Amino acid sequence: ASLRSLPAAPDGHHGYAGGLLEHTVGVATICRESTQMHPRLRTDLLLAAALLHDLGRARELGPAPSFRQTDEGRLLGHVHLGLRLIEDRAAALEADVRAELLHAIAVHHDLRSAKTAEAAVLYHANQLDAVAATRPVD
């Protein structure tokens, strides 16, 4: 399935066709702004992680209109599936950069496991974009 046709979370935030792309842009924008406020953050690493963090949704979810989980998606989840997709294509990166990128994506739902500032920022950007998209505006 195409990233631009999928929801970010079918029963949650950005839960509509195109929501995944909208969420990905939102997370990347928050991350970019964070690097401008905090120059010690590695912009290239953080933006790459932001753009790739939900890539596994393309394997986890089936086509519209149901966006039902695939068998692989149900068993492995989007984080694991995304890591497999990225690892296959990231061989040309330096080993330490590849490890930091994979780590940030691996823990984007688990702040306690974040071992780098970029991984923690990605977690918070992901949460902020999801909450901002689902909270009612007063």
Residue, then its C-alpha position, 0 to 999 in steps of 0.5 A: a500500500s502507498l504511504r499517501s493512501l494509508p491512515a497513521a492509525p486506523d482506529g486512532h490519530h490520523g485514522y483516514a486515507g492520507g493520514l499517515l503522510e500528514h502525520t509523517v510531515g507533522v512529526a518531521t516538522i516538529c523534529r526540524e523545529s526542535t533541531q533549530m532550537h537545540p543545535r546539538l541535535r543531529t538534524d540529518l539523523l532526526l529528520a531521517a528517523a522522523l520521515l521513516h518512523d512509520l514506514g512499516r505501516a505500508r506492510e502492516l495495513g491492507p488496502a482501503p477501505s478497511f485498512r485491515q492488518t495484514d497477517e504479517g502486520r498483526l504478528l510483527g507490528h509496524v515498528h518491526l516491519g519498518l526496521r526490516l525495510i530500513e535495515d535492508r536498504a541502509a547498508a551503505l550508511e556508517a554502522d554507528v549512524r545506521a544503529e542510531l537511526l534504527h534505534a530511534i525508530a525502534v523506540h519511537h513508542d517507548l521513551r524509557s528505552a530511548k538512549t539518544a536525544e534524537a530518539a527521545v525527541l522523535y518519541h515526543a514529536n510523534q506523541l505531540d502530533a498524534v495528540a494534537a490531531t485527536r484532541p478536540v479544540d475548545 
